[in-house]
Amino acid sequence: MTKALLNNYSVVNSLEVPMLYLAHRESTWLGFGYAVVLWLAMLTSAIVNGGVLAFRLAKDYHSYPFIVVFLLVIAAGFSNAGFSALVKTIYPLFGYLNLAVLATIVVKYISN
């Protein structure tokens, strides 16, 4: 995989999902299969993460259906930002948030 990306760096450098391009270039069916698997992976991650977040927020703030609709509206707003822009912005943000959660867990564990 890395070798394929490096060998085609000038072509894939500016693409949002370079492996999808390389798979499609190899075979239309391979590209289609890669796209379906990638889409399903993103969809299942979004459903699980969104569902957990909705359950968590519904306990403290509002009804579950309202929270789900609210999260869908927010997601729709971000959907036009582009894949690489979202990954560049949100991925580090979640990393920092998870560090804060981890620090809270460690502090609670030590205090008990």
Residue pairs with C-beta under 8 A, 6 or more apart in sequence:
1 19
4 19
4 22
5 12
5 18
5 19
5 22
8 18
8 22
11 21
12 18
12 21
12 22
15 21
16 82
16 83
16 84
17 38
17 83
19 34
20 31
20 34
20 35
20 38
21 31
23 30
23 31
23 33
23 34
23 35
24 30
24 31
24 32
24 34
24 35
25 31
46 75
50 68
50 71
50 75
53 67
53 71
54 64
54 67
54 68
54 71
55 64
57 67
58 64
58 66
58 67
61 67
62 70
78 86
81 89
